[in-house]
Amino acid sequence: KDKVFTGRILDMVEKTLESYNDVFADIVNVLLFKGAEKIKEEELKPAVVRSVYKVDQKLREQERDTAKYWKKHNLRISLYGLENETSPEDDVPVRVFGYDGAAYRDQIFYEKGEDGKYRRNTNPRYPVITLVLYFGTKHWNKPTTIYECVADNLDEDMKPFVTNLKINLFEIAFLSDEQVAMFKSDFRIVADYFVQIRKNKNYIPTDTQFGHVKEVLQMMSVLTKDNRFEEAANAAIEGEGVKDMCDVLDYVERRGEERGEKRGEKRGEEQGERRGEMKKAREIAVNLKARGFSNTDIADLIGVEIGIVENWFPGGLAAPQK
């Protein structure tokens, strides 16, 4: 249960940045429309992300990551959904098929008329488009179509009758520099980070200022599994002046130095204690040797390795001068 709860919390954090209309519109405009501002943020409205279906007479729920209606003049033009993946998975086409199918099914609901009779609604139908955002630094190597998902049981003569949905997969770490530059929202910072890590194994920050600082850093923490981004997000919440990725790396470096100093102090204290203990043990060993104890007996009595005692009294020699 704890793992399930934690997973849900991480999913919520991951989706928060993309739920902002400026970020959502930016992602869609760049990835689908080559940067043209076809969708304006004020034209986006929240869409239902949960849908219910029945399996073996039991109701089950499925949930998209993020979804928005694109509306003009109070009419729905289309529905866009975003799905985030940090590693390739086998069943993504099947999941997307389920999300999209549920979104189309929702368009043919029945509504009650003034006469009390239910009729199918006559609103114009609209397309459903799902974008799969993949943040891995190696190419996607899992199915991208329904055909691939069911390949083991799909005969050639069946193919013409099987709907072969193909997911709209975008490998964020493999975007070109020109594509990254098209982003105008905080998503440019996210995309730039993954592109640099993939190409250079290193990240050089820019001074592009955050619009949603907490949400960017929390998303980065989830996607990279690096808690230092979460620490920087907390610092931003506490008003420590984290305004861009340069500030983030400065904060991370400063915190690392502080931890290093504390670890160094602790190691110094521990080493000092060990030296003191060893000095005391040697004094006891000298007294025991003077009383005729063997090296083996001395090692057993003072609790140190025989090699150390033989170092003090090579060849079983008499006790040295203090």
Secondary structure as GFF3:
##gff-version 3
##sequence-region A 1 322
A	DSSP	alpha_helix	2	16	.	.	.	ID=ss1
A	DSSP	three_ten_helix	17	19	.	.	.	ID=ss2
A	DSSP	alpha_helix	21	33	.	.	.	ID=ss3
A	DSSP	three_ten_helix	41	43	.	.	.	ID=ss4
A	DSSP	beta_strand	44	46	.	.	.	ID=ss5
A	DSSP	beta_strand	50	55	.	.	.	ID=ss6
A	DSSP	beta_strand	58	63	.	.	.	ID=ss7
A	DSSP	beta_strand	66	72	.	.	.	ID=ss8
A	DSSP	beta_strand	75	85	.	.	.	ID=ss9
A	DSSP	alpha_helix	92	105	.	.	.	ID=ss10
A	DSSP	three_ten_helix	106	108	.	.	.	ID=ss11
A	DSSP	beta_strand	110	112	.	.	.	ID=ss12
A	DSSP	beta_strand	118	120	.	.	.	ID=ss13
A	DSSP	beta_strand	128	134	.	.	.	ID=ss14
A	DSSP	alpha_helix	146	149	.	.	.	ID=ss15
A	DSSP	three_ten_helix	151	153	.	.	.	ID=ss16
A	DSSP	three_ten_helix	156	161	.	.	.	ID=ss17
A	DSSP	beta_strand	168	171	.	.	.	ID=ss18
A	DSSP	three_ten_helix	172	174	.	.	.	ID=ss19
A	DSSP	alpha_helix	177	182	.	.	.	ID=ss20
A	DSSP	alpha_helix	187	200	.	.	.	ID=ss21
A	DSSP	alpha_helix	213	224	.	.	.	ID=ss22
A	DSSP	alpha_helix	227	237	.	.	.	ID=ss23
A	DSSP	alpha_helix	245	290	.	.	.	ID=ss24
A	DSSP	alpha_helix	295	302	.	.	.	ID=ss25
A	DSSP	alpha_helix	306	312	.	.	.	ID=ss26
A	DSSP	three_ten_helix	314	316	.	.	.	ID=ss27
###
